[in-house]
Amino acid sequence: MLDVLRARADWIVGLALAVALAVLLIATGEEKALVIGTTTGSAYGMVALGLVLVYKSSGVFNFAQGEFGTVALYALYMLDFEVNYWLALLGAVVVAAMMGFLTERIVVRPLFEAPRVILLVATAGVALLAIGVQIWFGDAQGKPIAKGFDRVDRVKVFGVQVPDQQLWLIAMLAVLAIVLGLFFTRTNLGLAIVGASQEPTATELVGISVRRLSSFVWVVAAVLGAFAALIAVPNGGSFAPGIMTTSFLIPAFTAAVLGGMTSLPGAFLGGVLIGIVQSVATTAPLFEDIPGTKETLVVFVVLLVVLVIRPQGLLGKGSA
């Protein structure tokens, strides 16, 4: 029993922190910030899952993660005029997966042996190119976007109505966190990806193609970015070029660092925590005298504190 507890010590600490934060917010009358932050943070957590997936497999921070989602939004916007919404949604996910595959084949694979910082800059180039194409294709004006569920009064928590669209987001994130966690610990393919990130030469020697694994990882990461965008952004009613990079990428990166850049469940936990922190920053009297965008400032403060005090994050074990 003690061995199990020691093995799960980081999990226990992370969950204890989340529970303590929830109790504190309820005790101080900020329960609405808890609910709103949890729903917002679920989107951050899903983007963070994609970031952690790529980092866990290759040690690269993917600046293009957000644009996988924005491209999916444009695909949904165009397809929704032609076919049923759910077919349009599926088509948008396929478009994002294709972008992830092409990014890996055209940009990442030729730089496979290059220093990781070059790959990081290359992914930033992909993001900037995608944003430029979006502006060229549809100018910088916002565009309306449909959502899968319109009902907003089914569930009410602490006086806050949680729309069905956000319930879908929370459920999807929880399922993905569990499935991916099991995938990397219980399946041969998942273990091969982890092995390739740690010992690529040894992985090749036992007959496993590191490059094929890389393609798979980038496609899955793109699909995660697509789901985050397609479920979260429609709550606002519209989207604009680069919305996932400008509005979601930095909080998601902070969530990944907070949870641990090598921990998929940590990305889930980190996303929710960052969402709650942002929500508290916009409502708590403690932050009312801070000028500008308070939630952005708080995110950067959290990122700095985590990097200084515990760079491996709450559930992380170290670099991949």
FIBAVO-68137 format. One record per residue (C-alpha): chain; x, y, z. Coordinates in nm, 3 decimals, padded with zeros to 5 digits. Example, Ala and Ser with C-alpha at 12.3 -4.5 7.8 and 13.67 -1.06 7.14 Angstrom:
2
{rec "A",{01.230,-00.450,00.780}}
{rec "A",{01.367,-00.106,00.714}}
END
This chain:
320
{rec "A",{00.000,00.000,00.000}}
{rec "A",{00.280,00.240,00.089}}
{rec "A",{00.454,00.164,-00.240}}
{rec "A",{00.137,00.251,-00.431}}
{rec "A",{00.104,00.578,-00.241}}
{rec "A",{00.468,00.666,-00.309}}
{rec "A",{00.423,00.591,-00.680}}
{rec "A",{00.116,00.817,-00.690}}
{rec "A",{00.255,01.090,-00.464}}
{rec "A",{00.251,01.357,-00.736}}
{rec "A",{-00.105,01.264,-00.832}}
{rec "A",{-00.215,01.291,-00.471}}
{rec "A",{-00.045,01.630,-00.428}}
{rec "A",{-00.200,01.764,-00.747}}
{rec "A",{-00.551,01.646,-00.662}}
{rec "A",{-00.517,01.770,-00.304}}
{rec "A",{-00.418,02.111,-00.438}}
{rec "A",{-00.722,02.118,-00.668}}
{rec "A",{-00.957,02.018,-00.386}}
{rec "A",{-00.801,02.272,-00.148}}
{rec "A",{-00.842,02.547,-00.409}}
{rec "A",{-01.207,02.451,-00.464}}
{rec "A",{-01.278,02.455,-00.089}}
{rec "A",{-01.103,02.792,-00.053}}
{rec "A",{-01.304,02.949,-00.334}}
{rec "A",{-01.633,02.818,-00.197}}
{rec "A",{-01.544,02.942,00.153}}
{rec "A",{-01.459,03.290,00.022}}
{rec "A",{-01.772,03.323,-00.191}}
{rec "A",{-01.598,03.271,-00.525}}
{rec "A",{-01.785,02.957,-00.618}}
{rec "A",{-01.904,03.115,-00.943}}
{rec "A",{-01.541,03.173,-01.042}}
{rec "A",{-01.480,02.805,-00.968}}
{rec "A",{-01.753,02.693,-01.211}}
{rec "A",{-01.667,02.942,-01.486}}
{rec "A",{-01.295,02.871,-01.450}}
{rec "A",{-01.347,02.496,-01.472}}
{rec "A",{-01.537,02.523,-01.800}}
{rec "A",{-01.290,02.772,-01.949}}
{rec "A",{-00.993,02.573,-01.824}}
{rec "A",{-01.121,02.258,-01.993}}
{rec "A",{-01.042,02.415,-02.331}}
{rec "A",{-00.693,02.508,-02.210}}
{rec "A",{-00.648,02.155,-02.087}}
{rec "A",{-00.737,02.005,-02.424}}
{rec "A",{-00.488,02.228,-02.607}}
{rec "A",{-00.233,02.146,-02.336}}
{rec "A",{-00.288,01.774,-02.399}}
{rec "A",{-00.172,01.826,-02.757}}
{rec "A",{00.131,02.026,-02.643}}
{rec "A",{00.230,01.759,-02.392}}
{rec "A",{00.176,01.480,-02.645}}
{rec "A",{00.425,01.632,-02.891}}
{rec "A",{00.670,01.728,-02.615}}
{rec "A",{00.646,01.386,-02.454}}
{rec "A",{00.727,01.215,-02.783}}
{rec "A",{00.990,01.450,-02.927}}
{rec "A",{01.089,01.712,-02.670}}
{rec "A",{00.952,01.992,-02.894}}
{rec "A",{00.715,02.270,-02.789}}
{rec "A",{00.472,02.302,-03.078}}
{rec "A",{00.383,02.667,-03.146}}
{rec "A",{00.148,02.552,-03.424}}
{rec "A",{-00.081,02.366,-03.182}}
{rec "A",{-00.331,02.650,-03.166}}
{rec "A",{-00.353,02.689,-03.542}}
{rec "A",{-00.453,02.327,-03.587}}
{rec "A",{-00.769,02.436,-03.407}}
{rec "A",{-00.818,02.763,-03.598}}
{rec "A",{-00.788,02.583,-03.932}}
{rec "A",{-01.052,02.337,-03.812}}
{rec "A",{-01.280,02.631,-03.732}}
{rec "A",{-01.243,02.765,-04.086}}
{rec "A",{-01.319,02.419,-04.223}}
{rec "A",{-01.632,02.392,-04.006}}
{rec "A",{-01.739,02.742,-04.113}}
{rec "A",{-01.717,02.650,-04.482}}
{rec "A",{-01.856,02.297,-04.458}}
{rec "A",{-02.150,02.393,-04.237}}
{rec "A",{-02.306,02.574,-04.534}}
{rec "A",{-02.297,02.257,-04.742}}
{rec "A",{-02.365,01.956,-04.518}}
{rec "A",{-02.515,01.852,-04.186}}
{rec "A",{-02.339,02.009,-03.883}}
{rec "A",{-02.203,01.679,-03.750}}
{rec "A",{-02.063,01.582,-04.089}}
{rec "A",{-01.910,01.929,-04.109}}
{rec "A",{-01.757,01.877,-03.764}}
{rec "A",{-01.608,01.545,-03.873}}
{rec "A",{-01.474,01.706,-04.188}}
{rec "A",{-01.314,01.985,-03.984}}
{rec "A",{-01.137,01.730,-03.763}}
{rec "A",{-01.009,01.551,-04.074}}
{rec "A",{-00.876,01.880,-04.215}}
{rec "A",{-00.690,01.947,-03.888}}
{rec "A",{-00.548,01.593,-03.891}}
{rec "A",{-00.424,01.649,-04.247}}
{rec "A",{-00.258,01.973,-04.138}}
{rec "A",{-00.086,01.791,-03.854}}
{rec "A",{00.033,01.519,-04.090}}
{rec "A",{00.163,01.768,-04.348}}
{rec "A",{00.335,01.975,-04.079}}
{rec "A",{00.521,01.668,-03.961}}
{rec "A",{00.611,01.552,-04.313}}
{rec "A",{00.706,01.886,-04.467}}
{rec "A",{00.849,02.078,-04.170}}
{rec "A",{00.934,01.847,-03.880}}
{rec "A",{01.070,01.540,-04.057}}
{rec "A",{01.339,01.724,-04.264}}
{rec "A",{01.458,01.881,-03.937}}
{rec "A",{01.439,01.556,-03.739}}
{rec "A",{01.809,01.560,-03.650}}
{rec "A",{01.827,01.938,-03.598}}
{rec "A",{01.851,02.099,-03.253}}
{rec "A",{01.514,02.121,-03.082}}
{rec "A",{01.522,02.502,-03.079}}
{rec "A",{01.520,02.499,-03.461}}
{rec "A",{01.212,02.279,-03.461}}
{rec "A",{01.048,02.515,-03.212}}
{rec "A",{01.111,02.811,-03.444}}
{rec "A",{00.987,02.605,-03.740}}
{rec "A",{00.655,02.537,-03.567}}
{rec "A",{00.624,02.909,-03.494}}
{rec "A",{00.673,02.964,-03.867}}
{rec "A",{00.390,02.721,-03.941}}
{rec "A",{00.161,02.913,-03.704}}
{rec "A",{00.247,03.250,-03.861}}
{rec "A",{00.198,03.110,-04.212}}
{rec "A",{-00.141,02.967,-04.114}}
{rec "A",{-00.253,03.300,-03.967}}
{rec "A",{-00.136,03.483,-04.278}}
{rec "A",{-00.332,03.247,-04.503}}
{rec "A",{-00.641,03.289,-04.286}}
{rec "A",{-00.623,03.669,-04.315}}
{rec "A",{-00.565,03.645,-04.692}}
{rec "A",{-00.847,03.396,-04.735}}
{rec "A",{-01.116,03.566,-04.529}}
{rec "A",{-00.970,03.903,-04.417}}
{rec "A",{-00.944,03.984,-04.045}}
{rec "A",{-01.317,04.009,-03.981}}
{rec "A",{-01.484,03.781,-03.733}}
{rec "A",{-01.701,03.502,-03.873}}
{rec "A",{-02.002,03.332,-03.712}}
{rec "A",{-01.957,02.973,-03.605}}
{rec "A",{-02.223,02.713,-03.522}}
{rec "A",{-02.223,02.494,-03.211}}
{rec "A",{-02.346,02.144,-03.154}}
{rec "A",{-02.571,02.207,-02.853}}
{rec "A",{-02.783,02.519,-02.799}}
{rec "A",{-02.944,02.449,-02.463}}
{rec "A",{-02.795,02.652,-02.177}}
{rec "A",{-03.027,02.582,-01.880}}
{rec "A",{-02.997,02.206,-01.831}}
{rec "A",{-02.741,02.222,-01.548}}
{rec "A",{-02.694,02.489,-01.283}}
{rec "A",{-02.399,02.480,-01.041}}
{rec "A",{-02.358,02.736,-00.760}}
{rec "A",{-02.602,02.964,-00.937}}
{rec "A",{-02.415,02.947,-01.269}}
{rec "A",{-02.586,02.791,-01.570}}
{rec "A",{-02.350,02.559,-01.757}}
{rec "A",{-02.444,02.528,-02.126}}
{rec "A",{-02.455,02.184,-02.283}}
{rec "A",{-02.171,02.287,-02.516}}
{rec "A",{-01.942,02.341,-02.216}}
{rec "A",{-02.054,02.017,-02.053}}
{rec "A",{-01.951,01.845,-02.376}}
{rec "A",{-01.610,02.011,-02.352}}
{rec "A",{-01.555,01.900,-01.991}}
{rec "A",{-01.665,01.543,-02.066}}
{rec "A",{-01.447,01.525,-02.378}}
{rec "A",{-01.140,01.648,-02.188}}
{rec "A",{-01.189,01.399,-01.905}}
{rec "A",{-01.229,01.109,-02.148}}
{rec "A",{-00.924,01.211,-02.353}}
{rec "A",{-00.707,01.250,-02.043}}
{rec "A",{-00.794,00.899,-01.926}}
{rec "A",{-00.767,00.738,-02.269}}
{rec "A",{-00.432,00.897,-02.350}}
{rec "A",{-00.298,00.819,-02.004}}
{rec "A",{-00.386,00.452,-02.050}}
{rec "A",{-00.255,00.460,-02.407}}
{rec "A",{00.094,00.565,-02.298}}
{rec "A",{00.115,00.320,-02.009}}
{rec "A",{-00.075,00.013,-02.128}}
{rec "A",{-00.036,-00.019,-02.507}}
{rec "A",{00.262,-00.125,-02.714}}
{rec "A",{00.227,00.176,-02.944}}
{rec "A",{00.213,00.418,-02.654}}
{rec "A",{00.515,00.261,-02.488}}
{rec "A",{00.698,00.271,-02.823}}
{rec "A",{00.634,00.645,-02.851}}
{rec "A",{00.768,00.705,-02.500}}
{rec "A",{01.069,00.485,-02.576}}
{rec "A",{01.135,00.675,-02.899}}
{rec "A",{01.139,01.006,-02.715}}
{rec "A",{01.389,00.878,-02.459}}
{rec "A",{01.610,00.646,-02.667}}
{rec "A",{01.543,00.697,-03.041}}
{rec "A",{01.849,00.499,-03.151}}
{rec "A",{01.760,00.198,-02.937}}
{rec "A",{01.401,00.219,-03.061}}
{rec "A",{01.518,00.205,-03.423}}
{rec "A",{01.743,-00.091,-03.342}}
{rec "A",{01.450,-00.300,-03.224}}
{rec "A",{01.269,-00.238,-03.554}}
{rec "A",{01.036,00.051,-03.462}}
{rec "A",{01.029,00.346,-03.703}}
{rec "A",{01.068,00.666,-03.502}}
{rec "A",{00.955,00.874,-03.799}}
{rec "A",{00.629,00.682,-03.838}}
{rec "A",{00.561,00.728,-03.470}}
{rec "A",{00.624,01.100,-03.514}}
{rec "A",{00.357,01.123,-03.786}}
{rec "A",{00.104,00.950,-03.563}}
{rec "A",{00.176,01.182,-03.269}}
{rec "A",{00.139,01.499,-03.476}}
{rec "A",{-00.190,01.382,-03.622}}
{rec "A",{-00.330,01.307,-03.275}}
{rec "A",{-00.206,01.643,-03.144}}
{rec "A",{-00.378,01.818,-03.435}}
{rec "A",{-00.703,01.636,-03.362}}
{rec "A",{-00.684,01.748,-02.997}}
{rec "A",{-00.634,02.108,-03.106}}
{rec "A",{-00.929,02.075,-03.342}}
{rec "A",{-01.163,01.941,-03.074}}
{rec "A",{-01.063,02.220,-02.834}}
{rec "A",{-01.142,02.486,-03.093}}
{rec "A",{-01.458,02.328,-03.235}}
{rec "A",{-01.617,02.284,-02.892}}
{rec "A",{-01.489,02.588,-02.699}}
{rec "A",{-01.484,02.874,-02.952}}
{rec "A",{-01.850,02.846,-03.068}}
{rec "A",{-01.957,02.953,-02.717}}
{rec "A",{-01.846,03.303,-02.817}}
{rec "A",{-02.049,03.293,-03.137}}
{rec "A",{-01.769,03.392,-03.374}}
{rec "A",{-01.398,03.352,-03.447}}
{rec "A",{-01.117,03.542,-03.619}}
{rec "A",{-00.777,03.454,-03.772}}
{rec "A",{-00.532,03.313,-03.518}}
{rec "A",{-00.788,03.297,-03.238}}
{rec "A",{-00.652,02.974,-03.090}}
{rec "A",{-00.297,03.108,-03.084}}
{rec "A",{-00.382,03.452,-02.946}}
{rec "A",{-00.640,03.343,-02.690}}
{rec "A",{-00.558,02.984,-02.595}}
{rec "A",{-00.193,02.898,-02.660}}
{rec "A",{-00.023,03.085,-02.372}}
{rec "A",{-00.276,02.972,-02.106}}
{rec "A",{-00.250,02.617,-02.246}}
{rec "A",{00.130,02.630,-02.236}}
{rec "A",{00.114,02.754,-01.877}}
{rec "A",{-00.129,02.471,-01.798}}
{rec "A",{00.110,02.217,-01.951}}
{rec "A",{00.402,02.354,-01.750}}
{rec "A",{00.195,02.366,-01.431}}
{rec "A",{00.072,02.010,-01.472}}
{rec "A",{00.406,01.880,-01.600}}
{rec "A",{00.521,01.885,-01.963}}
{rec "A",{00.557,01.506,-01.954}}
{rec "A",{00.222,01.432,-01.788}}
{rec "A",{-00.101,01.403,-01.988}}
{rec "A",{-00.326,01.397,-01.679}}
{rec "A",{-00.119,01.692,-01.557}}
{rec "A",{-00.227,01.888,-01.865}}
{rec "A",{-00.590,01.821,-01.770}}
{rec "A",{-00.533,01.937,-01.412}}
{rec "A",{-00.321,02.234,-01.516}}
{rec "A",{-00.580,02.354,-01.766}}
{rec "A",{-00.857,02.354,-01.508}}
{rec "A",{-00.636,02.529,-01.250}}
{rec "A",{-00.534,02.802,-01.496}}
{rec "A",{-00.897,02.856,-01.595}}
{rec "A",{-00.994,02.896,-01.229}}
{rec "A",{-00.706,03.136,-01.161}}
{rec "A",{-00.807,03.350,-01.459}}
{rec "A",{-01.169,03.354,-01.347}}
{rec "A",{-01.074,03.456,-00.995}}
{rec "A",{-00.851,03.734,-01.131}}
{rec "A",{-01.149,03.889,-01.311}}
{rec "A",{-01.388,03.880,-01.013}}
{rec "A",{-01.198,03.883,-00.683}}
{rec "A",{-01.161,04.221,-00.505}}
{rec "A",{-00.792,04.145,-00.451}}
{rec "A",{-00.724,04.206,-00.821}}
{rec "A",{-00.963,04.495,-00.889}}
{rec "A",{-00.692,04.765,-00.877}}
{rec "A",{-00.469,04.591,-01.132}}
{rec "A",{-00.488,04.783,-01.464}}
{rec "A",{-00.518,04.618,-01.804}}
{rec "A",{-00.603,04.255,-01.869}}
{rec "A",{-00.574,04.106,-01.522}}
{rec "A",{-00.619,03.744,-01.623}}
{rec "A",{-00.328,03.763,-01.869}}
{rec "A",{-00.099,03.909,-01.605}}
{rec "A",{-00.195,03.638,-01.356}}
{rec "A",{-00.121,03.364,-01.612}}
{rec "A",{00.231,03.498,-01.670}}
{rec "A",{00.288,03.524,-01.294}}
{rec "A",{00.180,03.161,-01.247}}
{rec "A",{00.408,03.051,-01.532}}
{rec "A",{00.706,03.234,-01.381}}
{rec "A",{00.643,03.097,-01.030}}
{rec "A",{00.613,02.737,-01.154}}
{rec "A",{00.931,02.763,-01.364}}
{rec "A",{01.124,02.900,-01.066}}
{rec "A",{00.989,02.678,-00.788}}
{rec "A",{00.890,02.349,-00.958}}
{rec "A",{00.986,02.344,-01.326}}
{rec "A",{00.883,01.977,-01.364}}
{rec "A",{00.525,02.074,-01.274}}
{rec "A",{00.278,01.913,-01.035}}
{rec "A",{00.269,01.569,-01.197}}
{rec "A",{00.581,01.579,-01.414}}
{rec "A",{00.877,01.351,-01.364}}
{rec "A",{01.138,01.551,-01.554}}
{rec "A",{01.220,01.614,-01.917}}
{rec "A",{01.105,01.366,-02.175}}
END
